Structures are given as C-alpha cells and as structure tokens.
Amino acid sequence: MKINRFGKAEVLTPDQVNVLFNEGFVNPRDRALFGICLYCACRINEACTLLTGDVFGKMGVRSKILFRYYNTKGKKETREIEVHPTLRQYLEEYNPNRQKEFLFPGRHGLGHIHKASADLILRETCLKLGIEGVSTHSFRRTALTVMSDGGIPLRHIQSISGHKTLSALERYLDVSDEQKRNAIAKLDF
C-alpha cells in the first residue's frame, strides 16, 4: 500500500477520481468494484467479498448495499449503505451474472476476487495514468474526508464507515494546510 508522509493512504483529488473512473477503469467490473469502495467508504475486502444478492435484487440494483458483519474488519456489525446514483450507474453497466454467489467472482469463477488482485489492478491503472501515492484504501479515506469537509456530522460518517469510535474515524480524515489557514482566519474578533 502506498502511503503519504504521515503514514496514511493518499486522499484522491476530484481530478484523480475523474481520471480513474472515466479513463482508467475501462473494465465495468473494475469501475463497479472501486466505485463501491469510493461511494460506500468501504474497505477493499468488504467490496471483494460482497454477495451478488447484497447488491442486486430481482428488479436490479437494490437501494442499499448490505455489508455483512462477517466481512467487516471487526466482524461485529452489519451495515447498509444507500446506493449513490453514480454507483448505481457503474453497477448497472457491470451487470454481473446474478447466478454467481459473489458479486466479483475470482479467477476461473471460483470464490471472490482477492484483495491482492484488486490492489494489482489499481496499481497498474495508476501507473498507466501517472497517478502516484494511491492505494485501495485511498477510496475509503477520500470518501470519509469529503463527507467531513462537506459538514456531515462525524456520527453520521461513523455509521457509514463502521468505525467503533470517533477517534478511530478521525485518524482517517485528511486536513489540508488551506483548511487550517481557513480555521485560523475564522478567529477574526
């Protein structure tokens, strides 16, 4: 995993997100896989291990994606995440074989895609596009940081991310020098 100088996965810029999803991920499966990581703020393993029925119902993409407790890091809590319209589009374009157990089948259709394979796909894509410092965890950090920067209360973000404590969540959030300057500038008495 590539990390920044603070030991954390890089937060993607809007331009990097645009290039990755519009030029980099030409395979609908890859766009859907990494779209889930970005638009659900989930870990790569959580996305890789999704069951087809957790995302698709009889009528198409469900309104919420189900992340089962046994696929989460702490293996303690199931969570449901609303499907963002852009993610819905990526999932509809992917249109997996709904007869398969896993949304993202592994090699030769066995099991699910391994997180190391997903990491390799991302690294090769970033190399081709000249994007540095990105890892699969960058999607999670980007989503959480964007929500925080947008003024979403931390408790709401915590319910999406599945972090048990606010202090664990806060370690994910990136604070830029500009945000620090703006915070100090507010002290205009």
MDAnalysis code that builds the backbone (N, CA, C; Angstrom):
import MDAnalysis as mda
import numpy as np

u = mda.Universe.empty(567, n_residues=189, atom_resindex=np.repeat(np.arange(189), 3), trajectory=True)
u.add_TopologyAttr("name", ["N", "CA", "C"] * 189)
u.add_TopologyAttr("resid", np.arange(1, 190))
u.add_TopologyAttr("resname", ["MET", "LYS", "ILE", "ASN", "ARG", "PHE", "GLY", "LYS", "ALA", "GLU", "VAL", "LEU", "THR", "PRO", "ASP", "GLN", "VAL", "ASN", "VAL", "LEU", "PHE", "ASN", "GLU", "GLY", "PHE", "VAL", "ASN", "PRO", "ARG", "ASP", "ARG", "ALA", "LEU", "PHE", "GLY", "ILE", "CYS", "LEU", "TYR", "CYS", "ALA", "CYS", "ARG", "ILE", "ASN", "GLU", "ALA", "CYS", "THR", "LEU", "LEU", "THR", "GLY", "ASP", "VAL", "PHE", "GLY", "LYS", "MET", "GLY", "VAL", "ARG", "SER", "LYS", "ILE", "LEU", "PHE", "ARG", "TYR", "TYR", "ASN", "THR", "LYS", "GLY", "LYS", "LYS", "GLU", "THR", "ARG", "GLU", "ILE", "GLU", "VAL", "HIS", "PRO", "THR", "LEU", "ARG", "GLN", "TYR", "LEU", "GLU", "GLU", "TYR", "ASN", "PRO", "ASN", "ARG", "GLN", "LYS", "GLU", "PHE", "LEU", "PHE", "PRO", "GLY", "ARG", "HIS", "GLY", "LEU", "GLY", "HIS", "ILE", "HIS", "LYS", "ALA", "SER", "ALA", "ASP", "LEU", "ILE", "LEU", "ARG", "GLU", "THR", "CYS", "LEU", "LYS", "LEU", "GLY", "ILE", "GLU", "GLY", "VAL", "SER", "THR", "HIS", "SER", "PHE", "ARG", "ARG", "THR", "ALA", "LEU", "THR", "VAL", "MET", "SER", "ASP", "GLY", "GLY", "ILE", "PRO", "LEU", "ARG", "HIS", "ILE", "GLN", "SER", "ILE", "SER", "GLY", "HIS", "LYS", "THR", "LEU", "SER", "ALA", "LEU", "GLU", "ARG", "TYR", "LEU", "ASP", "VAL", "SER", "ASP", "GLU", "GLN", "LYS", "ARG", "ASN", "ALA", "ILE", "ALA", "LYS", "LEU", "ASP", "PHE"])
u.atoms.positions = np.array([
    [0.846, -1.173, 0.000],
    [0.000, 0.000, 0.000],
    [0.891, 1.236, 0.000],
    [0.632, 2.139, -0.911],
    [1.355, 3.407, -0.918],
    [0.784, 4.279, 0.192],
    [1.683, 5.013, 0.856],
    [1.236, 5.877, 1.937],
    [1.876, 7.240, 1.787],
    [1.244, 8.257, 2.377],
    [1.806, 9.595, 2.324],
    [2.813, 9.781, 3.457],
    [3.318, 10.958, 3.591],
    [4.374, 11.210, 4.595],
    [3.885, 11.032, 6.022],
    [2.568, 10.990, 6.227],
    [2.021, 10.815, 7.564],
    [1.655, 9.362, 7.843],
    [2.002, 8.451, 6.930],
    [1.732, 7.035, 7.124],
    [0.313, 6.623, 6.782],
    [-0.384, 7.433, 5.957],
    [-1.765, 7.138, 5.590],
    [-1.897, 7.056, 4.075],
    [-2.869, 6.290, 3.615],
    [-3.162, 6.229, 2.183],
    [-3.563, 7.626, 1.713],
    [-3.149, 7.994, 0.521],
    [-3.446, 9.314, -0.027],
    [-4.942, 9.508, -0.239],
    [-5.394, 10.736, -0.040],
    [-6.758, 11.129, -0.378],
    [-6.723, 11.587, -1.825],
    [-7.641, 11.088, -2.632],
    [-7.683, 11.423, -4.052],
    [-8.265, 12.813, -4.273],
    [-7.732, 13.512, -5.260],
    [-8.306, 14.795, -5.647],
    [-9.501, 14.524, -6.559],
    [-10.391, 15.496, -6.719],
    [-11.502, 15.304, -7.667],
    [-11.008, 14.976, -9.081],
    [-9.921, 15.586, -9.501],
    [-9.366, 15.293, -10.837],
    [-8.894, 13.847, -10.930],
    [-8.247, 13.341, -9.881],
    [-7.791, 11.952, -9.892],
    [-8.970, 10.985, -9.939],
    [-10.021, 11.280, -9.187],
    [-11.220, 10.437, -9.210],
    [-11.798, 10.421, -10.624],
    [-11.905, 11.593, -11.226],
    [-12.450, 11.706, -12.577],
    [-11.635, 10.895, -13.578],
    [-10.322, 11.036, -13.534],
    [-9.459, 10.311, -14.474],
    [-9.549, 8.803, -14.236],
    [-9.500, 8.373, -12.987],
    [-9.573, 6.944, -12.692],
    [-10.867, 6.314, -13.211],
    [-11.993, 6.971, -12.939],
    [-13.270, 6.360, -13.279],
    [-13.703, 6.596, -14.726],
    [-13.148, 7.614, -15.377],
    [-13.550, 7.886, -16.753],
    [-12.526, 7.458, -17.792],
    [-11.273, 7.314, -17.392],
    [-10.235, 6.907, -18.338],
    [-9.502, 5.645, -17.904],
    [-9.366, 5.459, -16.601],
    [-8.562, 4.357, -16.095],
    [-9.284, 3.025, -16.040],
    [-10.456, 3.019, -15.432],
    [-11.195, 1.768, -15.270],
    [-12.076, 1.538, -16.493],
    [-11.483, 0.948, -17.509],
    [-12.236, 0.691, -18.740],
    [-13.096, -0.562, -18.604],
    [-12.742, -1.435, -17.695],
    [-13.499, -2.655, -17.440],
    [-14.649, -2.309, -16.488],
    [-15.909, -2.559, -16.878],
    [-17.038, -2.228, -15.986],
    [-16.944, -2.887, -14.614],
    [-16.343, -4.089, -14.555],
    [-16.183, -4.748, -13.256],
    [-15.292, -3.921, -12.337],
    [-14.169, -3.426, -12.869],
    [-13.235, -2.656, -12.061],
    [-13.866, -1.338, -11.612],
    [-14.585, -0.694, -12.519],
    [-15.271, 0.555, -12.182],
    [-16.292, 0.298, -11.067],
    [-17.027, -0.785, -11.150],
    [-18.018, -1.114, -10.118],
    [-17.338, -1.445, -8.786],
    [-16.277, -2.244, -8.831],
    [-15.561, -2.635, -7.613],
    [-15.018, -1.420, -6.874],
    [-14.287, -0.567, -7.591],
    [-13.691, 0.591, -6.930],
    [-14.727, 1.678, -6.662],
    [-15.810, 1.687, -7.452],
    [-16.906, 2.604, -7.173],
    [-17.562, 2.281, -5.843],
    [-17.703, 0.998, -5.544],
    [-18.252, 0.599, -4.245],
    [-17.329, 1.083, -3.127],
    [-16.022, 0.934, -3.309],
    [-15.072, 1.400, -2.284],
    [-15.213, 2.899, -2.051],
    [-15.371, 3.661, -3.136],
    [-15.474, 5.118, -3.025],
    [-16.831, 5.557, -2.503],
    [-17.904, 5.092, -3.112],
    [-19.236, 5.595, -2.789],
    [-19.861, 4.946, -1.559],
    [-19.229, 3.926, -1.017],
    [-19.700, 3.318, 0.239],
    [-18.668, 3.481, 1.352],
    [-17.531, 4.092, 1.042],
    [-16.454, 4.305, 2.016],
    [-16.065, 2.991, 2.689],
    [-16.023, 1.922, 1.900],
    [-15.722, 0.615, 2.492],
    [-14.286, 0.196, 2.206],
    [-13.856, -0.801, 2.934],
    [-12.543, -1.400, 2.725],
    [-12.594, -2.289, 1.491],
    [-11.449, -2.515, 0.863],
    [-11.404, -3.315, -0.355],
    [-11.906, -4.734, -0.100],
    [-11.574, -5.318, 1.029],
    [-12.022, -6.674, 1.300],
    [-13.547, -6.742, 1.435],
    [-14.147, -5.693, 1.992],
    [-15.604, -5.655, 2.111],
    [-16.252, -5.650, 0.726],
    [-15.659, -4.915, -0.206],
    [-16.199, -4.867, -1.577],
    [-15.960, -6.190, -2.297],
    [-14.765, -6.749, -2.159],
    [-14.422, -8.004, -2.850],
    [-15.312, -9.161, -2.422],
    [-15.737, -9.175, -1.180],
    [-16.488, -10.311, -0.639],
    [-18.002, -10.130, -0.684],
    [-18.476, -9.070, -1.340],
    [-19.921, -8.870, -1.449],
    [-20.573, -10.013, -2.209],
    [-21.720, -10.418, -1.721],
    [-22.515, -11.407, -2.437],
    [-23.363, -10.676, -3.483],
    [-23.654, -11.328, -4.568],
    [-24.460, -10.701, -5.620],
    [-25.795, -10.228, -5.063],
    [-26.412, -11.023, -4.202],
    [-27.698, -10.670, -3.602],
    [-27.627, -9.511, -2.632],
    [-26.432, -9.135, -2.190],
    [-26.267, -7.982, -1.302],
    [-26.397, -6.671, -2.066],
    [-26.306, -6.758, -3.396],
    [-26.319, -5.569, -4.247],
    [-27.476, -5.601, -5.249],
    [-27.753, -6.782, -5.795],
    [-28.785, -6.914, -6.824],
    [-29.970, -7.715, -6.294],
    [-31.164, -7.232, -6.632],
    [-32.392, -7.961, -6.355],
    [-33.027, -8.374, -7.668],
    [-34.249, -8.834, -7.604],
    [-34.947, -9.279, -8.814],
    [-35.162, -8.144, -9.811],
    [-35.275, -6.927, -9.312],
    [-35.568, -5.779, -10.169],
    [-34.313, -4.979, -10.529],
    [-33.145, -5.461, -10.192],
    [-31.908, -4.729, -10.496],
    [-31.159, -4.338, -9.247],
    [-30.462, -3.218, -9.316],
    [-29.653, -2.759, -8.189],
    [-30.578, -2.374, -7.039],
    [-30.266, -2.894, -5.856],
    [-31.047, -2.564, -4.654],
    [-30.833, -1.093, -4.285],
    [-31.656, -0.564, -3.418],
    [-31.497, 0.823, -2.969],
    [-30.365, 0.954, -1.953],
    [-30.029, -0.161, -1.285],
    [-28.939, -0.174, -0.300],
    [-28.062, -1.396, -0.537],
    [-26.771, -1.219, -0.266],
    [-25.825, -2.336, -0.333],
    [-25.641, -2.862, 1.076],
    [-25.687, -4.173, 1.217],
    [-25.568, -4.830, 2.514],
    [-24.132, -5.311, 2.722],
    [-23.489, -4.792, 3.755],
    [-22.157, -5.251, 4.148],
    [-22.346, -6.108, 5.397],
    [-22.178, -7.392, 5.224],
    [-22.443, -8.350, 6.301],
    [-21.342, -8.301, 7.359],
    [-21.737, -8.466, 8.601],
    [-20.811, -8.337, 9.728],
    [-19.580, -9.222, 9.565],
    [-19.735, -10.417, 9.037],
    [-18.598, -11.336, 8.967],
    [-17.593, -10.962, 7.880],
    [-17.910, -9.978, 7.040],
    [-16.952, -9.496, 6.041],
    [-16.326, -8.162, 6.436],
    [-16.731, -7.621, 7.581],
    [-16.173, -6.346, 8.033],
    [-14.928, -6.601, 8.878],
    [-14.157, -5.552, 9.083],
    [-12.893, -5.704, 9.803],
    [-13.090, -6.255, 11.220],
    [-14.026, -5.709, 11.959],
    [-14.248, -6.165, 13.327],
    [-15.168, -7.364, 13.433],
    [-15.809, -7.719, 12.326],
    [-16.738, -8.848, 12.260],
    [-17.820, -8.759, 13.336],
    [-18.303, -7.521, 13.600],
    [-19.285, -7.361, 14.667],
    [-20.604, -6.759, 14.216],
    [-20.586, -5.962, 13.154],
    [-21.809, -5.242, 12.830],
    [-22.074, -5.205, 11.328],
    [-23.289, -5.566, 10.939],
    [-23.740, -5.440, 9.555],
    [-24.160, -3.997, 9.343],
    [-23.888, -3.463, 8.154],
    [-24.342, -2.118, 7.851],
    [-24.876, -2.064, 6.423],
    [-25.805, -1.142, 6.206],
    [-26.385, -0.932, 4.889],
    [-26.065, 0.482, 4.444],
    [-25.645, 0.614, 3.202],
    [-25.254, 1.914, 2.652],
    [-26.128, 2.215, 1.438],
    [-26.713, 3.402, 1.426],
    [-27.511, 3.855, 0.281],
    [-26.652, 3.850, -0.979],
    [-27.265, 3.501, -2.096],
    [-26.545, 3.472, -3.372],
    [-26.602, 4.858, -4.017],
    [-25.442, 5.461, -4.168],
    [-25.307, 6.761, -4.829],
    [-25.688, 6.594, -6.304],
    [-26.306, 7.586, -6.934],
    [-26.695, 7.465, -8.347],
    [-25.538, 7.108, -9.292],
    [-24.362, 7.651, -9.061],
    [-23.214, 7.316, -9.913],
    [-22.825, 5.857, -9.727],
    [-22.835, 5.400, -8.492],
    [-22.529, 3.994, -8.227],
    [-23.586, 3.097, -8.871],
    [-24.840, 3.483, -8.807],
    [-25.900, 2.713, -9.438],
    [-25.599, 2.530, -10.931],
    [-25.154, 3.596, -11.569],
    [-24.804, 3.530, -12.992],
    [-23.664, 2.549, -13.225],
    [-22.627, 2.614, -12.392],
    [-21.491, 1.691, -12.532],
    [-21.945, 0.244, -12.368],
    [-22.817, 0.004, -11.396],
    [-23.295, -1.361, -11.144],
    [-24.175, -1.861, -12.287],
    [-25.006, -0.994, -12.821],
    [-25.852, -1.395, -13.951],
    [-25.010, -1.700, -15.186],
    [-23.948, -0.921, -15.401],
    [-23.051, -1.180, -16.535],
    [-22.300, -2.493, -16.350],
    [-21.963, -2.803, -15.113],
    [-21.264, -4.055, -14.820],
    [-22.188, -5.243, -15.076],
    [-23.400, -5.185, -14.551],
    [-24.413, -6.218, -14.773],
    [-23.841, -7.635, -14.661],
    [-23.487, -8.056, -13.455],
    [-22.851, -9.369, -13.271],
    [-23.807, -10.529, -13.508],
    [-23.228, -11.692, -13.597],
    [-24.015, -12.921, -13.678],
    [-24.679, -13.106, -12.313],
    [-25.974, -12.952, -12.266],
    [-26.678, -12.995, -10.980],
    [-26.834, -14.399, -10.443],
    [-26.396, -15.370, -11.217],
    [-26.422, -16.755, -10.747],
    [-25.189, -17.059, -9.888],
    [-24.175, -16.188, -9.980],
    [-22.950, -16.380, -9.192],
    [-23.178, -15.908, -7.759],
    [-22.537, -16.603, -6.827],
    [-22.678, -16.240, -5.419],
    [-22.052, -14.881, -5.130],
    [-20.827, -14.674, -5.619],
    [-20.108, -13.446, -5.324],
    [-20.295, -12.416, -6.431],
    [-20.436, -11.164, -6.042],
    [-20.602, -10.074, -6.996],
    [-19.378, -9.958, -7.903],
    [-18.200, -10.152, -7.323],
    [-16.952, -10.079, -8.078],
    [-16.253, -11.438, -7.985],
    [-16.611, -12.361, -8.882],
    [-16.035, -13.709, -8.824],
    [-14.521, -13.686, -9.005],
    [-13.871, -14.672, -8.400],
    [-12.427, -14.814, -8.523],
    [-12.041, -15.446, -9.845],
    [-10.767, -15.714, -9.962],
    [-10.227, -16.334, -11.171],
    [-10.951, -17.643, -11.451],
    [-11.289, -17.843, -12.675],
    [-11.998, -19.046, -13.137],
    [-13.374, -19.191, -12.489],
    [-13.918, -18.062, -11.996],
    [-15.256, -18.090, -11.411],
    [-15.335, -18.707, -10.036],
    [-14.189, -18.954, -9.410],
    [-14.175, -19.596, -8.092],
    [-14.051, -18.557, -6.982],
    [-14.902, -18.652, -5.984],
    [-14.830, -17.737, -4.847],
    [-15.013, -16.299, -5.297],
    [-14.360, -15.381, -4.592],
    [-14.432, -13.960, -4.931],
    [-13.046, -13.460, -5.317],
    [-13.013, -12.322, -6.000],
    [-11.733, -11.715, -6.354],
    [-10.965, -11.443, -5.060],
    [-9.686, -11.683, -5.073],
    [-8.860, -11.469, -3.886],
    [-8.462, -10.003, -3.810],
    [-8.342, -9.490, -2.594],
    [-7.992, -8.074, -2.446],
    [-6.614, -7.768, -3.035],
    [-5.702, -8.734, -3.060],
    [-4.397, -8.507, -3.686],
    [-4.542, -8.343, -5.200],
    [-5.478, -9.050, -5.803],
    [-5.738, -8.890, -7.236],
    [-6.321, -7.510, -7.512],
    [-7.227, -7.057, -6.657],
    [-7.801, -5.717, -6.807],
    [-6.715, -4.657, -6.655],
    [-5.827, -4.851, -5.704],
    [-4.721, -3.919, -5.493],
    [-3.840, -3.849, -6.745],
    [-3.554, -4.988, -7.336],
    [-2.739, -5.023, -8.552],
    [-3.429, -4.283, -9.700],
    [-4.729, -4.475, -9.850],
    [-5.498, -3.772, -10.887],
    [-5.366, -2.266, -10.692],
    [-5.532, -1.814, -9.447],
    [-5.438, -0.380, -9.163],
    [-4.028, 0.138, -9.415],
    [-3.009, -0.581, -8.950],
    [-1.629, -0.124, -9.149],
    [-1.288, -0.013, -10.628],
    [-1.690, -0.997, -11.423],
    [-1.411, -0.960, -12.862],
    [-2.145, 0.191, -13.540],
    [-3.377, 0.439, -13.119],
    [-4.154, 1.542, -13.679],
    [-3.515, 2.878, -13.338],
    [-3.122, 3.055, -12.092],
    [-2.491, 4.306, -11.669],
    [-1.152, 4.518, -12.369],
    [-0.396, 3.456, -12.542],
    [0.882, 3.558, -13.246],
    [0.655, 4.033, -14.676],
    [-0.333, 3.448, -15.338],
    [-0.659, 3.813, -16.717],
    [-1.084, 5.283, -16.811],
    [-1.780, 5.781, -15.786],
    [-2.289, 7.151, -15.783],
    [-1.323, 8.161, -15.167],
    [-0.232, 7.666, -14.594],
    [0.737, 8.564, -13.964],
    [0.261, 9.129, -12.637],
    [-0.577, 8.396, -11.937],
    [-1.075, 8.818, -10.619],
    [-0.273, 8.092, -9.558],
    [0.305, 8.851, -8.632],
    [1.153, 8.258, -7.597],
    [0.511, 8.351, -6.218],
    [0.940, 7.460, -5.333],
    [0.539, 7.509, -3.930],
    [-0.845, 6.972, -3.628],
    [-1.467, 6.289, -4.586],
    [-2.833, 5.798, -4.401],
    [-2.801, 4.321, -4.035],
    [-3.664, 3.937, -3.109],
    [-3.852, 2.529, -2.763],
    [-5.344, 2.259, -2.716],
    [-5.716, 1.017, -2.542],
    [-7.142, 0.690, -2.458],
    [-7.790, 1.413, -1.277],
    [-7.029, 1.689, -0.250],
    [-7.575, 2.371, 0.928],
    [-7.814, 3.863, 0.667],
    [-7.227, 4.386, -0.410],
    [-7.423, 5.795, -0.756],
    [-8.893, 6.111, -1.007],
    [-9.639, 5.167, -1.562],
    [-11.057, 5.408, -1.829],
    [-11.816, 5.633, -0.525],
    [-11.529, 4.825, 0.479],
    [-12.183, 4.960, 1.788],
    [-11.820, 6.291, 2.433],
    [-10.529, 6.610, 2.455],
    [-10.095, 7.880, 3.060],
    [-10.668, 9.068, 2.307],
    [-10.731, 8.967, 0.987],
    [-11.280, 10.061, 0.184],
    [-12.747, 10.287, 0.532],
    [-13.537, 9.224, 0.546],
    [-14.967, 9.358, 0.841],
    [-15.193, 9.961, 2.222],
    [-14.483, 9.465, 3.217],
    [-14.678, 9.951, 4.587],
    [-14.246, 11.407, 4.724],
    [-13.146, 11.769, 4.069],
    [-12.659, 13.148, 4.123],
    [-13.619, 14.096, 3.412],
    [-14.121, 13.697, 2.252],
    [-15.057, 14.547, 1.505],
    [-16.336, 14.764, 2.316],
    [-16.837, 13.714, 2.947],
    [-18.039, 13.870, 3.774],
    [-17.770, 14.826, 4.939],
    [-16.634, 14.671, 5.588],
    [-16.283, 15.544, 6.703],
    [-16.137, 16.990, 6.239],
    [-15.438, 17.191, 5.116],
    [-15.263, 18.539, 4.565],
    [-16.598, 19.156, 4.163],
    [-17.561, 18.313, 3.825],
    [-18.886, 18.785, 3.433],
    [-19.791, 19.111, 4.606],
    [-19.262, 18.962, 5.809],
    [-20.027, 19.327, 7.000],
    [-20.935, 18.232, 7.523],
    [-20.776, 17.015, 7.036],
    [-21.582, 15.901, 7.537],
    [-21.132, 15.604, 8.966],
    [-22.038, 15.518, 9.911],
    [-21.649, 15.223, 11.292],
    [-20.862, 13.911, 11.394],
    [-19.858, 13.910, 12.251],
    [-18.996, 12.738, 12.390],
    [-19.766, 11.480, 12.777],
    [-20.801, 11.602, 13.563],
    [-21.594, 10.430, 13.949],
    [-22.258, 9.796, 12.720],
    [-22.685, 10.620, 11.772],
    [-23.294, 10.097, 10.547],
    [-22.236, 9.374, 9.708],
    [-21.077, 9.985, 9.603],
    [-19.979, 9.366, 8.849],
    [-19.573, 8.054, 9.515],
    [-19.541, 8.052, 10.833],
    [-19.175, 6.852, 11.585],
    [-20.144, 5.705, 11.304],
    [-21.416, 6.018, 11.141],
    [-22.386, 4.957, 10.863],
    [-22.189, 4.373, 9.470],
    [-21.654, 5.154, 8.553],
    [-21.353, 4.667, 7.202],
    [-20.059, 3.867, 7.206],
    [-19.049, 4.388, 7.868],
    [-17.723, 3.759, 7.830],
    [-17.632, 2.500, 8.679],
    [-18.455, 2.426, 9.713],
    [-18.392, 1.270, 10.601],
    [-17.333, 1.384, 11.678],
    [-16.702, 2.549, 11.819],
    [-15.723, 2.722, 12.892],
    [-16.428, 2.668, 14.240],
    [-15.817, 2.009, 15.190],
    [-16.421, 1.855, 16.516],
    [-16.332, 3.135, 17.334],
    [-15.281, 3.920, 17.134],
    [-15.103, 5.139, 17.909],
    [-14.852, 6.319, 16.985],
    [-15.170, 7.508, 17.475],
    [-14.897, 8.717, 16.699],
    [-13.400, 8.944, 16.552],
    [-12.620, 8.567, 17.553],
    [-11.169, 8.767, 17.452],
    [-10.578, 7.894, 16.344],
    [-11.118, 6.689, 16.158],
    [-10.651, 5.841, 15.060],
    [-11.019, 6.463, 13.718],
    [-12.215, 7.007, 13.618],
    [-12.642, 7.663, 12.391],
    [-11.784, 8.882, 12.085],
    [-11.503, 9.691, 13.092],
    [-10.762, 10.933, 12.882],
    [-9.370, 10.697, 12.319],
    [-8.789, 9.538, 12.571],
    [-7.466, 9.236, 12.010],
    [-7.522, 9.108, 10.492],
    [-8.701, 8.856, 9.947],
    [-8.870, 8.716, 8.503],
    [-8.985, 10.051, 7.784],
    [-9.399, 11.068, 8.496],
    [-9.735, 12.332, 7.867],
    [-8.501, 13.165, 7.602],
    [-8.402, 13.664, 6.396],
    [-7.276, 14.478, 5.975],
    [-7.606, 15.939, 6.228],
    [-6.665, 16.678, 6.775],
    [-6.827, 18.110, 6.991],
    [-5.723, 18.803, 6.215],
    [-6.114, 19.653, 5.274],
    [-5.133, 20.334, 4.418],
    [-4.627, 21.601, 5.101],
    [-3.509, 22.109, 4.593],
    [-2.965, 23.369, 5.104],
    [-3.969, 24.507, 4.895],
    [-4.665, 24.484, 3.760],
    [-5.665, 25.513, 3.478],
    [-6.799, 25.463, 4.503],
    [-7.229, 24.277, 4.875],
    [-8.286, 24.161, 5.880],
    [-7.816, 24.701, 7.222],
    [-6.555, 24.460, 7.550],
    [-6.010, 25.001, 8.806],
    [-5.968, 26.529, 8.744],
    [-5.521, 27.088, 7.602],
    [-5.490, 28.548, 7.445],
    [-6.908, 29.129, 7.564],
    [-7.881, 28.488, 6.923],
    [-9.267, 28.954, 6.990],
    [-9.813, 28.892, 8.414],
    [-9.421, 27.865, 9.159],
    [-9.863, 27.748, 10.548],
    [-9.309, 28.886, 11.390],
    [-8.036, 29.195, 11.205],
    [-7.414, 30.289, 11.956],
    [-8.014, 31.625, 11.534],
    [-8.318, 31.771, 10.243],
    [-8.904, 33.012, 9.733],
    [-10.268, 33.285, 10.342],
    [-10.966, 32.265, 10.795],
    [-12.277, 32.447, 11.422],
    [-12.174, 33.154, 12.771],
    [-10.960, 33.225, 13.312],
    [-10.740, 33.860, 14.609],
    [-10.609, 35.376, 14.459],
    [-11.505, 35.963, 13.700],
    [-11.491, 37.389, 13.442],
    [-12.469, 38.069, 14.394],
    [-11.945, 38.529, 15.528],
    [-12.798, 39.118, 16.580],
    [-12.921, 40.616, 16.427],
])
